[in-house]
């Protein structure tokens, strides 16, 4: 693990890193779908954990359901 992945990132920095809207990331965190820490009004994220969760969700959503053929 690189030093960069060990440092917690604020909401805006994490959203930029993922290339997603900060409002989406905040909503996912507040809904309990993405782990975070609250420091006052700020949200902090572990980049390694968040990237793994988001990329796993992306991979799962791009996998066809059983019995469903992909278009050629």
mmCIF file of the N, C-alpha and C atoms, coordinates in Angstrom:
data_MODEL
# 
_entry.id   MODEL 
# 
loop_
_atom_site.group_PDB 
_atom_site.id 
_atom_site.type_symbol 
_atom_site.label_atom_id 
_atom_site.label_alt_id 
_atom_site.label_comp_id 
_atom_site.label_asym_id 
_atom_site.label_entity_id 
_atom_site.label_seq_id 
_atom_site.pdbx_PDB_ins_code 
_atom_site.Cartn_x 
_atom_site.Cartn_y 
_atom_site.Cartn_z 
_atom_site.occupancy 
_atom_site.B_iso_or_equiv 
_atom_site.pdbx_formal_charge 
_atom_site.auth_seq_id 
_atom_site.auth_comp_id 
_atom_site.auth_asym_id 
_atom_site.auth_atom_id 
_atom_site.pdbx_PDB_model_num 
ATOM 1   N N  . UNK A 1 1  ? 0.853   -1.175  0.000   1.00 0.00 ? 1  UNK A N  1 
ATOM 2   C CA . UNK A 1 1  ? 0.000   0.000   0.000   1.00 0.00 ? 1  UNK A CA 1 
ATOM 3   C C  . UNK A 1 1  ? 0.895   1.233   0.000   1.00 0.00 ? 1  UNK A C  1 
ATOM 4   N N  . UNK A 1 2  ? 0.618   2.194   -0.897  1.00 0.00 ? 2  UNK A N  1 
ATOM 5   C CA . UNK A 1 2  ? 1.426   3.402   -0.958  1.00 0.00 ? 2  UNK A CA 1 
ATOM 6   C C  . UNK A 1 2  ? 1.037   4.351   0.178   1.00 0.00 ? 2  UNK A C  1 
ATOM 7   N N  . UNK A 1 3  ? 1.954   5.258   0.488   1.00 0.00 ? 3  UNK A N  1 
ATOM 8   C CA . UNK A 1 3  ? 1.679   6.252   1.538   1.00 0.00 ? 3  UNK A CA 1 
ATOM 9   C C  . UNK A 1 3  ? 0.440   7.070   1.193   1.00 0.00 ? 3  UNK A C  1 
ATOM 10  N N  . UNK A 1 4  ? 0.254   7.348   -0.093  1.00 0.00 ? 4  UNK A N  1 
ATOM 11  C CA . UNK A 1 4  ? -0.876  8.156   -0.536  1.00 0.00 ? 4  UNK A CA 1 
ATOM 12  C C  . UNK A 1 4  ? -2.210  7.499   -0.177  1.00 0.00 ? 4  UNK A C  1 
ATOM 13  N N  . UNK A 1 5  ? -2.286  6.185   -0.251  1.00 0.00 ? 5  UNK A N  1 
ATOM 14  C CA . UNK A 1 5  ? -3.530  5.473   0.059   1.00 0.00 ? 5  UNK A CA 1 
ATOM 15  C C  . UNK A 1 5  ? -3.779  5.341   1.548   1.00 0.00 ? 5  UNK A C  1 
ATOM 16  N N  . UNK A 1 6  ? -2.792  5.667   2.383   1.00 0.00 ? 6  UNK A N  1 
ATOM 17  C CA . UNK A 1 6  ? -2.961  5.555   3.833   1.00 0.00 ? 6  UNK A CA 1 
ATOM 18  C C  . UNK A 1 6  ? -3.585  6.806   4.439   1.00 0.00 ? 6  UNK A C  1 
ATOM 19  N N  . UNK A 1 7  ? -3.473  7.933   3.746   1.00 0.00 ? 7  UNK A N  1 
ATOM 20  C CA . UNK A 1 7  ? -3.975  9.194   4.286   1.00 0.00 ? 7  UNK A CA 1 
ATOM 21  C C  . UNK A 1 7  ? -5.464  9.339   3.991   1.00 0.00 ? 7  UNK A C  1 
ATOM 22  N N  . UNK A 1 8  ? -6.247  9.685   5.010   1.00 0.00 ? 8  UNK A N  1 
ATOM 23  C CA . UNK A 1 8  ? -7.672  9.914   4.748   1.00 0.00 ? 8  UNK A CA 1 
ATOM 24  C C  . UNK A 1 8  ? -7.858  11.148  3.871   1.00 0.00 ? 8  UNK A C  1 
ATOM 25  N N  . UNK A 1 9  ? -8.870  11.110  3.036   1.00 0.00 ? 9  UNK A N  1 
ATOM 26  C CA . UNK A 1 9  ? -9.169  12.230  2.145   1.00 0.00 ? 9  UNK A CA 1 
ATOM 27  C C  . UNK A 1 9  ? -10.502 12.860  2.530   1.00 0.00 ? 9  UNK A C  1 
ATOM 28  N N  . UNK A 1 10 ? -10.556 14.177  2.386   1.00 0.00 ? 10 UNK A N  1 
ATOM 29  C CA . UNK A 1 10 ? -11.813 14.885  2.590   1.00 0.00 ? 10 UNK A CA 1 
ATOM 30  C C  . UNK A 1 10 ? -12.760 14.571  1.432   1.00 0.00 ? 10 UNK A C  1 
ATOM 31  N N  . UNK A 1 11 ? -14.020 14.851  1.633   1.00 0.00 ? 11 UNK A N  1 
ATOM 32  C CA . UNK A 1 11 ? -15.070 14.565  0.661   1.00 0.00 ? 11 UNK A CA 1 
ATOM 33  C C  . UNK A 1 11 ? -14.706 15.040  -0.747  1.00 0.00 ? 11 UNK A C  1 
ATOM 34  N N  . UNK A 1 12 ? -14.336 16.289  -0.901  1.00 0.00 ? 12 UNK A N  1 
ATOM 35  C CA . UNK A 1 12 ? -14.041 16.837  -2.226  1.00 0.00 ? 12 UNK A CA 1 
ATOM 36  C C  . UNK A 1 12 ? -12.883 16.133  -2.910  1.00 0.00 ? 12 UNK A C  1 
ATOM 37  N N  . UNK A 1 13 ? -11.820 15.874  -2.155  1.00 0.00 ? 13 UNK A N  1 
ATOM 38  C CA . UNK A 1 13 ? -10.648 15.199  -2.721  1.00 0.00 ? 13 UNK A CA 1 
ATOM 39  C C  . UNK A 1 13 ? -10.987 13.767  -3.119  1.00 0.00 ? 13 UNK A C  1 
ATOM 40  N N  . UNK A 1 14 ? -11.777 13.084  -2.302  1.00 0.00 ? 14 UNK A N  1 
ATOM 41  C CA . UNK A 1 14 ? -12.148 11.702  -2.621  1.00 0.00 ? 14 UNK A CA 1 
ATOM 42  C C  . UNK A 1 14 ? -13.043 11.674  -3.849  1.00 0.00 ? 14 UNK A C  1 
ATOM 43  N N  . UNK A 1 15 ? -13.972 12.606  -3.942  1.00 0.00 ? 15 UNK A N  1 
ATOM 44  C CA . UNK A 1 15 ? -14.863 12.669  -5.107  1.00 0.00 ? 15 UNK A CA 1 
ATOM 45  C C  . UNK A 1 15 ? -14.063 12.942  -6.381  1.00 0.00 ? 15 UNK A C  1 
ATOM 46  N N  . UNK A 1 16 ? -13.104 13.858  -6.318  1.00 0.00 ? 16 UNK A N  1 
ATOM 47  C CA . UNK A 1 16 ? -12.264 14.135  -7.493  1.00 0.00 ? 16 UNK A CA 1 
ATOM 48  C C  . UNK A 1 16 ? -11.469 12.903  -7.891  1.00 0.00 ? 16 UNK A C  1 
ATOM 49  N N  . UNK A 1 17 ? -10.936 12.211  -6.913  1.00 0.00 ? 17 UNK A N  1 
ATOM 50  C CA . UNK A 1 17 ? -10.142 11.005  -7.190  1.00 0.00 ? 17 UNK A CA 1 
ATOM 51  C C  . UNK A 1 17 ? -10.984 9.932   -7.885  1.00 0.00 ? 17 UNK A C  1 
ATOM 52  N N  . UNK A 1 18 ? -12.240 9.791   -7.461  1.00 0.00 ? 18 UNK A N  1 
ATOM 53  C CA . UNK A 1 18 ? -13.145 8.808   -8.067  1.00 0.00 ? 18 UNK A CA 1 
ATOM 54  C C  . UNK A 1 18 ? -13.808 9.328   -9.338  1.00 0.00 ? 18 UNK A C  1 
ATOM 55  N N  . UNK A 1 19 ? -13.720 10.641  -9.551  1.00 0.00 ? 19 UNK A N  1 
ATOM 56  C CA . UNK A 1 19 ? -14.388 11.312  -10.676 1.00 0.00 ? 19 UNK A CA 1 
ATOM 57  C C  . UNK A 1 19 ? -15.910 11.149  -10.592 1.00 0.00 ? 19 UNK A C  1 
ATOM 58  N N  . UNK A 1 20 ? -16.418 11.412  -9.390  1.00 0.00 ? 20 UNK A N  1 
ATOM 59  C CA . UNK A 1 20 ? -17.862 11.379  -9.156  1.00 0.00 ? 20 UNK A CA 1 
ATOM 60  C C  . UNK A 1 20 ? -18.257 12.690  -8.480  1.00 0.00 ? 20 UNK A C  1 
ATOM 61  N N  . UNK A 1 21 ? -19.527 13.079  -8.551  1.00 0.00 ? 21 UNK A N  1 
ATOM 62  C CA . UNK A 1 21 ? -19.964 14.285  -7.849  1.00 0.00 ? 21 UNK A CA 1 
ATOM 63  C C  . UNK A 1 21 ? -19.843 14.121  -6.329  1.00 0.00 ? 21 UNK A C  1 
ATOM 64  N N  . UNK A 1 22 ? -19.408 15.171  -5.667  1.00 0.00 ? 22 UNK A N  1 
ATOM 65  C CA . UNK A 1 22 ? -19.294 15.143  -4.205  1.00 0.00 ? 22 UNK A CA 1 
ATOM 66  C C  . UNK A 1 22 ? -20.658 14.887  -3.569  1.00 0.00 ? 22 UNK A C  1 
ATOM 67  N N  . UNK A 1 23 ? -21.723 15.372  -4.197  1.00 0.00 ? 23 UNK A N  1 
ATOM 68  C CA . UNK A 1 23 ? -23.066 15.152  -3.649  1.00 0.00 ? 23 UNK A CA 1 
ATOM 69  C C  . UNK A 1 23 ? -23.420 13.667  -3.654  1.00 0.00 ? 23 UNK A C  1 
ATOM 70  N N  . UNK A 1 24 ? -22.999 12.947  -4.691  1.00 0.00 ? 24 UNK A N  1 
ATOM 71  C CA . UNK A 1 24 ? -23.255 11.500  -4.756  1.00 0.00 ? 24 UNK A CA 1 
ATOM 72  C C  . UNK A 1 24 ? -22.483 10.773  -3.659  1.00 0.00 ? 24 UNK A C  1 
ATOM 73  N N  . UNK A 1 25 ? -21.207 11.135  -3.508  1.00 0.00 ? 25 UNK A N  1 
ATOM 74  C CA . UNK A 1 25 ? -20.373 10.480  -2.503  1.00 0.00 ? 25 UNK A CA 1 
ATOM 75  C C  . UNK A 1 25 ? -20.912 10.747  -1.098  1.00 0.00 ? 25 UNK A C  1 
ATOM 76  N N  . UNK A 1 26 ? -21.327 11.983  -0.838  1.00 0.00 ? 26 UNK A N  1 
ATOM 77  C CA . UNK A 1 26 ? -21.911 12.318  0.469   1.00 0.00 ? 26 UNK A CA 1 
ATOM 78  C C  . UNK A 1 26 ? -23.180 11.497  0.722   1.00 0.00 ? 26 UNK A C  1 
ATOM 79  N N  . UNK A 1 27 ? -24.038 11.405  -0.277  1.00 0.00 ? 27 UNK A N  1 
ATOM 80  C CA . UNK A 1 27 ? -25.287 10.648  -0.126  1.00 0.00 ? 27 UNK A CA 1 
ATOM 81  C C  . UNK A 1 27 ? -25.008 9.173   0.148   1.00 0.00 ? 27 UNK A C  1 
ATOM 82  N N  . UNK A 1 28 ? -24.044 8.593   -0.562  1.00 0.00 ? 28 UNK A N  1 
ATOM 83  C CA . UNK A 1 28 ? -23.688 7.188   -0.344  1.00 0.00 ? 28 UNK A CA 1 
ATOM 84  C C  . UNK A 1 28 ? -23.129 6.985   1.064   1.00 0.00 ? 28 UNK A C  1 
ATOM 85  N N  . UNK A 1 29 ? -22.306 7.915   1.513   1.00 0.00 ? 29 UNK A N  1 
ATOM 86  C CA . UNK A 1 29 ? -21.719 7.817   2.856   1.00 0.00 ? 29 UNK A CA 1 
ATOM 87  C C  . UNK A 1 29 ? -22.803 7.947   3.924   1.00 0.00 ? 29 UNK A C  1 
ATOM 88  N N  . UNK A 1 30 ? -23.664 8.937   3.779   1.00 0.00 ? 30 UNK A N  1 
ATOM 89  C CA . UNK A 1 30 ? -24.703 9.163   4.779   1.00 0.00 ? 30 UNK A CA 1 
ATOM 90  C C  . UNK A 1 30 ? -25.741 8.040   4.795   1.00 0.00 ? 30 UNK A C  1 
ATOM 91  N N  . UNK A 1 31 ? -25.887 7.332   3.665   1.00 0.00 ? 31 UNK A N  1 
ATOM 92  C CA . UNK A 1 31 ? -26.803 6.188   3.607   1.00 0.00 ? 31 UNK A CA 1 
ATOM 93  C C  . UNK A 1 31 ? -26.156 4.923   4.165   1.00 0.00 ? 31 UNK A C  1 
ATOM 94  N N  . UNK A 1 32 ? -24.875 5.015   4.515   1.00 0.00 ? 32 UNK A N  1 
ATOM 95  C CA . UNK A 1 32 ? -24.180 3.872   5.096   1.00 0.00 ? 32 UNK A CA 1 
ATOM 96  C C  . UNK A 1 32 ? -23.599 2.898   4.083   1.00 0.00 ? 32 UNK A C  1 
ATOM 97  N N  . UNK A 1 33 ? -23.597 3.279   2.801   1.00 0.00 ? 33 UNK A N  1 
ATOM 98  C CA . UNK A 1 33 ? -23.083 2.372   1.773   1.00 0.00 ? 33 UNK A CA 1 
ATOM 99  C C  . UNK A 1 33 ? -21.581 2.530   1.530   1.00 0.00 ? 33 UNK A C  1 
ATOM 100 N N  . UNK A 1 34 ? -21.012 3.644   1.996   1.00 0.00 ? 34 UNK A N  1 
ATOM 101 C CA . UNK A 1 34 ? -19.569 3.870   1.881   1.00 0.00 ? 34 UNK A CA 1 
ATOM 102 C C  . UNK A 1 34 ? -19.065 4.304   3.252   1.00 0.00 ? 34 UNK A C  1 
ATOM 103 N N  . UNK A 1 35 ? -18.083 3.578   3.802   1.00 0.00 ? 35 UNK A N  1 
ATOM 104 C CA . UNK A 1 35 ? -17.577 3.916   5.139   1.00 0.00 ? 35 UNK A CA 1 
ATOM 105 C C  . UNK A 1 35 ? -16.845 5.254   5.144   1.00 0.00 ? 35 UNK A C  1 
ATOM 106 N N  . UNK A 1 36 ? -17.008 5.965   6.244   1.00 0.00 ? 36 UNK A N  1 
ATOM 107 C CA . UNK A 1 36 ? -16.379 7.280   6.380   1.00 0.00 ? 36 UNK A CA 1 
ATOM 108 C C  . UNK A 1 36 ? -16.262 7.622   7.860   1.00 0.00 ? 36 UNK A C  1 
ATOM 109 N N  . UNK A 1 37 ? -15.513 8.658   8.123   1.00 0.00 ? 37 UNK A N  1 
ATOM 110 C CA . UNK A 1 37 ? -15.419 9.222   9.469   1.00 0.00 ? 37 UNK A CA 1 
ATOM 111 C C  . UNK A 1 37 ? -15.942 10.642  9.399   1.00 0.00 ? 37 UNK A C  1 
ATOM 112 N N  . UNK A 1 38 ? -16.592 11.056  10.456  1.00 0.00 ? 38 UNK A N  1 
ATOM 113 C CA . UNK A 1 38 ? -17.056 12.443  10.521  1.00 0.00 ? 38 UNK A CA 1 
ATOM 114 C C  . UNK A 1 38 ? -16.162 13.185  11.500  1.00 0.00 ? 38 UNK A C  1 
ATOM 115 N N  . UNK A 1 39 ? -15.608 14.302  11.030  1.00 0.00 ? 39 UNK A N  1 
ATOM 116 C CA . UNK A 1 39 ? -14.787 15.178  11.869  1.00 0.00 ? 39 UNK A CA 1 
ATOM 117 C C  . UNK A 1 39 ? -15.470 16.542  11.864  1.00 0.00 ? 39 UNK A C  1 
ATOM 118 N N  . UNK A 1 40 ? -16.307 16.774  12.854  1.00 0.00 ? 40 UNK A N  1 
ATOM 119 C CA . UNK A 1 40 ? -17.121 17.986  12.840  1.00 0.00 ? 40 UNK A CA 1 
ATOM 120 C C  . UNK A 1 40 ? -18.128 17.848  11.714  1.00 0.00 ? 40 UNK A C  1 
ATOM 121 N N  . UNK A 1 41 ? -18.120 18.809  10.798  1.00 0.00 ? 41 UNK A N  1 
ATOM 122 C CA . UNK A 1 41 ? -19.030 18.719  9.650   1.00 0.00 ? 41 UNK A CA 1 
ATOM 123 C C  . UNK A 1 41 ? -18.362 18.074  8.438   1.00 0.00 ? 41 UNK A C  1 
ATOM 124 N N  . UNK A 1 42 ? -17.066 17.782  8.539   1.00 0.00 ? 42 UNK A N  1 
ATOM 125 C CA . UNK A 1 42 ? -16.323 17.199  7.414   1.00 0.00 ? 42 UNK A CA 1 
ATOM 126 C C  . UNK A 1 42 ? -16.453 15.677  7.390   1.00 0.00 ? 42 UNK A C  1 
ATOM 127 N N  . UNK A 1 43 ? -16.441 15.123  6.179   1.00 0.00 ? 43 UNK A N  1 
ATOM 128 C CA . UNK A 1 43 ? -16.413 13.676  6.003   1.00 0.00 ? 43 UNK A CA 1 
ATOM 129 C C  . UNK A 1 43 ? -15.024 13.290  5.518   1.00 0.00 ? 43 UNK A C  1 
ATOM 130 N N  . UNK A 1 44 ? -14.454 12.249  6.124   1.00 0.00 ? 44 UNK A N  1 
ATOM 131 C CA . UNK A 1 44 ? -13.138 11.742  5.734   1.00 0.00 ? 44 UNK A CA 1 
ATOM 132 C C  . UNK A 1 44 ? -13.286 10.307  5.257   1.00 0.00 ? 44 UNK A C  1 
ATOM 133 N N  . UNK A 1 45 ? -12.504 9.956   4.236   1.00 0.00 ? 45 UNK A N  1 
ATOM 134 C CA . UNK A 1 45 ? -12.599 8.643   3.618   1.00 0.00 ? 45 UNK A CA 1 
ATOM 135 C C  . UNK A 1 45 ? -11.231 7.995   3.514   1.00 0.00 ? 45 UNK A C  1 
ATOM 136 N N  . UNK A 1 46 ? -11.192 6.671   3.689   1.00 0.00 ? 46 UNK A N  1 
ATOM 137 C CA . UNK A 1 46 ? -9.983  5.889   3.449   1.00 0.00 ? 46 UNK A CA 1 
ATOM 138 C C  . UNK A 1 46 ? -10.002 5.550   1.956   1.00 0.00 ? 46 UNK A C  1 
ATOM 139 N N  . UNK A 1 47 ? -9.088  6.132   1.163   1.00 0.00 ? 47 UNK A N  1 
ATOM 140 C CA . UNK A 1 47 ? -9.159  5.954   -0.289  1.00 0.00 ? 47 UNK A CA 1 
ATOM 141 C C  . UNK A 1 47 ? -9.078  4.499   -0.745  1.00 0.00 ? 47 UNK A C  1 
ATOM 142 N N  . UNK A 1 48 ? -8.249  3.703   -0.098  1.00 0.00 ? 48 UNK A N  1 
ATOM 143 C CA . UNK A 1 48 ? -8.110  2.303   -0.505  1.00 0.00 ? 48 UNK A CA 1 
ATOM 144 C C  . UNK A 1 48 ? -9.431  1.548   -0.331  1.00 0.00 ? 48 UNK A C  1 
ATOM 145 N N  . UNK A 1 49 ? -10.088 1.762   0.786   1.00 0.00 ? 49 UNK A N  1 
ATOM 146 C CA . UNK A 1 49 ? -11.354 1.075   1.075   1.00 0.00 ? 49 UNK A CA 1 
ATOM 147 C C  . UNK A 1 49 ? -12.453 1.557   0.130   1.00 0.00 ? 49 UNK A C  1 
ATOM 148 N N  . UNK A 1 50 ? -12.554 2.862   -0.045  1.00 0.00 ? 50 UNK A N  1 
ATOM 149 C CA . UNK A 1 50 ? -13.618 3.416   -0.887  1.00 0.00 ? 50 UNK A CA 1 
ATOM 150 C C  . UNK A 1 50 ? -13.439 2.981   -2.339  1.00 0.00 ? 50 UNK A C  1 
ATOM 151 N N  . UNK A 1 51 ? -12.212 3.034   -2.847  1.00 0.00 ? 51 UNK A N  1 
ATOM 152 C CA . UNK A 1 51 ? -11.980 2.612   -4.233  1.00 0.00 ? 51 UNK A CA 1 
ATOM 153 C C  . UNK A 1 51 ? -12.356 1.145   -4.425  1.00 0.00 ? 51 UNK A C  1 
ATOM 154 N N  . UNK A 1 52 ? -12.013 0.300   -3.472  1.00 0.00 ? 52 UNK A N  1 
ATOM 155 C CA . UNK A 1 52 ? -12.347 -1.121  -3.589  1.00 0.00 ? 52 UNK A CA 1 
ATOM 156 C C  . UNK A 1 52 ? -13.867 -1.303  -3.640  1.00 0.00 ? 52 UNK A C  1 
ATOM 157 N N  . UNK A 1 53 ? -14.590 -0.606  -2.774  1.00 0.00 ? 53 UNK A N  1 
ATOM 158 C CA . UNK A 1 53 ? -16.051 -0.719  -2.742  1.00 0.00 ? 53 UNK A CA 1 
ATOM 159 C C  . UNK A 1 53 ? -16.665 -0.232  -4.051  1.00 0.00 ? 53 UNK A C  1 
ATOM 160 N N  . UNK A 1 54 ? -16.247 0.931   -4.510  1.00 0.00 ? 54 UNK A N  1 
ATOM 161 C CA . UNK A 1 54 ? -16.819 1.505   -5.732  1.00 0.00 ? 54 UNK A CA 1 
ATOM 162 C C  . UNK A 1 54 ? -16.492 0.633   -6.942  1.00 0.00 ? 54 UNK A C  1 
ATOM 163 N N  . UNK A 1 55 ? -15.248 0.181   -7.059  1.00 0.00 ? 55 UNK A N  1 
ATOM 164 C CA . UNK A 1 55 ? -14.870 -0.642  -8.209  1.00 0.00 ? 55 UNK A CA 1 
ATOM 165 C C  . UNK A 1 55 ? -15.557 -2.005  -8.169  1.00 0.00 ? 55 UNK A C  1 
ATOM 166 N N  . UNK A 1 56 ? -15.744 -2.566  -6.973  1.00 0.00 ? 56 UNK A N  1 
ATOM 167 C CA . UNK A 1 56 ? -16.478 -3.832  -6.857  1.00 0.00 ? 56 UNK A CA 1 
ATOM 168 C C  . UNK A 1 56 ? -17.931 -3.647  -7.295  1.00 0.00 ? 56 UNK A C  1 
ATOM 169 N N  . UNK A 1 57 ? -18.543 -2.539  -6.898  1.00 0.00 ? 57 UNK A N  1 
ATOM 170 C CA . UNK A 1 57 ? -19.926 -2.269  -7.295  1.00 0.00 ? 57 UNK A CA 1 
ATOM 171 C C  . UNK A 1 57 ? -20.029 -2.096  -8.805  1.00 0.00 ? 57 UNK A C  1 
ATOM 172 N N  . UNK A 1 58 ? -19.051 -1.419  -9.387  1.00 0.00 ? 58 UNK A N  1 
ATOM 173 C CA . UNK A 1 58 ? -19.041 -1.216  -10.832 1.00 0.00 ? 58 UNK A CA 1 
ATOM 174 C C  . UNK A 1 58 ? -18.909 -2.552  -11.558 1.00 0.00 ? 58 UNK A C  1 
ATOM 175 N N  . UNK A 1 59 ? -18.015 -3.393  -11.074 1.00 0.00 ? 59 UNK A N  1 
ATOM 176 C CA . UNK A 1 59 ? -17.809 -4.702  -11.692 1.00 0.00 ? 59 UNK A CA 1 
ATOM 177 C C  . UNK A 1 59 ? -19.088 -5.546  -11.581 1.00 0.00 ? 59 UNK A C  1 
ATOM 178 N N  . UNK A 1 60 ? -19.739 -5.522  -10.414 1.00 0.00 ? 60 UNK A N  1 
ATOM 179 C CA . UNK A 1 60 ? -20.976 -6.287  -10.226 1.00 0.00 ? 60 UNK A CA 1 
ATOM 180 C C  . UNK A 1 60 ? -22.093 -5.784  -11.135 1.00 0.00 ? 60 UNK A C  1 
ATOM 181 N N  . UNK A 1 61 ? -22.164 -4.486  -11.331 1.00 0.00 ? 61 UNK A N  1 
ATOM 182 C CA . UNK A 1 61 ? -23.235 -3.929  -12.155 1.00 0.00 ? 61 UNK A CA 1 
ATOM 183 C C  . UNK A 1 61 ? -23.000 -4.193  -13.637 1.00 0.00 ? 61 UNK A C  1 
ATOM 184 N N  . UNK A 1 62 ? -21.759 -4.489  -14.030 1.00 0.00 ? 62 UNK A N  1 
ATOM 185 C CA . UNK A 1 62 ? -21.482 -4.759  -15.438 1.00 0.00 ? 62 UNK A CA 1 
ATOM 186 C C  . UNK A 1 62 ? -21.494 -6.249  -15.750 1.00 0.00 ? 62 UNK A C  1 
ATOM 187 N N  . UNK A 1 63 ? -21.787 -7.081  -14.741 1.00 0.00 ? 63 UNK A N  1 
ATOM 188 C CA . UNK A 1 63 ? -21.888 -8.527  -14.932 1.00 0.00 ? 63 UNK A CA 1 
ATOM 189 C C  . UNK A 1 63 ? -23.338 -8.870  -15.252 1.00 0.00 ? 63 UNK A C  1 
ATOM 190 N N  . UNK A 1 64 ? -23.588 -9.554  -16.368 1.00 0.00 ? 64 UNK A N  1 
ATOM 191 C CA . UNK A 1 64 ? -24.983 -9.878  -16.713 1.00 0.00 ? 64 UNK A CA 1 
ATOM 192 C C  . UNK A 1 64 ? -25.586 -10.867 -15.717 1.00 0.00 ? 64 UNK A C  1 
ATOM 193 N N  . UNK A 1 65 ? -26.874 -10.765 -15.530 1.00 0.00 ? 65 UNK A N  1 
ATOM 194 C CA . UNK A 1 65 ? -27.587 -11.694 -14.647 1.00 0.00 ? 65 UNK A CA 1 
ATOM 195 C C  . UNK A 1 65 ? -27.575 -13.080 -15.277 1.00 0.00 ? 65 UNK A C  1 
ATOM 196 N N  . UNK A 1 66 ? -27.714 -14.108 -14.444 1.00 0.00 ? 66 UNK A N  1 
ATOM 197 C CA . UNK A 1 66 ? -27.748 -15.485 -14.952 1.00 0.00 ? 66 UNK A CA 1 
ATOM 198 C C  . UNK A 1 66 ? -28.895 -15.635 -15.946 1.00 0.00 ? 66 UNK A C  1 
ATOM 199 N N  . UNK A 1 67 ? -28.585 -16.297 -17.046 1.00 0.00 ? 67 UNK A N  1 
ATOM 200 C CA . UNK A 1 67 ? -29.611 -16.559 -18.045 1.00 0.00 ? 67 UNK A CA 1 
ATOM 201 C C  . UNK A 1 67 ? -29.865 -15.401 -18.989 1.00 0.00 ? 67 UNK A C  1 
ATOM 202 N N  . UNK A 1 68 ? -29.153 -14.297 -18.811 1.00 0.00 ? 68 UNK A N  1 
ATOM 203 C CA . UNK A 1 68 ? -29.337 -13.143 -19.684 1.00 0.00 ? 68 UNK A CA 1 
ATOM 204 C C  . UNK A 1 68 ? -28.113 -13.036 -20.579 1.00 0.00 ? 68 UNK A C  1 
ATOM 205 N N  . UNK A 1 69 ? -28.337 -13.116 -21.877 1.00 0.00 ? 69 UNK A N  1 
ATOM 206 C CA . UNK A 1 69 ? -27.225 -13.027 -22.825 1.00 0.00 ? 69 UNK A CA 1 
ATOM 207 C C  . UNK A 1 69 ? -26.921 -11.565 -23.114 1.00 0.00 ? 69 UNK A C  1 
ATOM 208 N N  . UNK A 1 70 ? -25.639 -11.264 -23.258 1.00 0.00 ? 70 UNK A N  1 
ATOM 209 C CA . UNK A 1 70 ? -25.236 -9.904  -23.631 1.00 0.00 ? 70 UNK A CA 1 
ATOM 210 C C  . UNK A 1 70 ? -25.444 -9.701  -25.128 1.00 0.00 ? 70 UNK A C  1 
ATOM 211 N N  . UNK A 1 71 ? -25.739 -8.490  -25.511 1.00 0.00 ? 71 UNK A N  1 
ATOM 212 C CA . UNK A 1 71 ? -25.873 -8.158  -26.929 1.00 0.00 ? 71 UNK A CA 1 
ATOM 213 C C  . UNK A 1 71 ? -24.513 -8.254  -27.599 1.00 0.00 ? 71 UNK A C  1 
ATOM 214 N N  . UNK A 1 72 ? -24.519 -8.730  -28.837 1.00 0.00 ? 72 UNK A N  1 
ATOM 215 C CA . UNK A 1 72 ? -23.248 -8.871  -29.571 1.00 0.00 ? 72 UNK A CA 1 
ATOM 216 C C  . UNK A 1 72 ? -23.032 -7.716  -30.495 1.00 0.00 ? 72 UNK A C  1 
# 
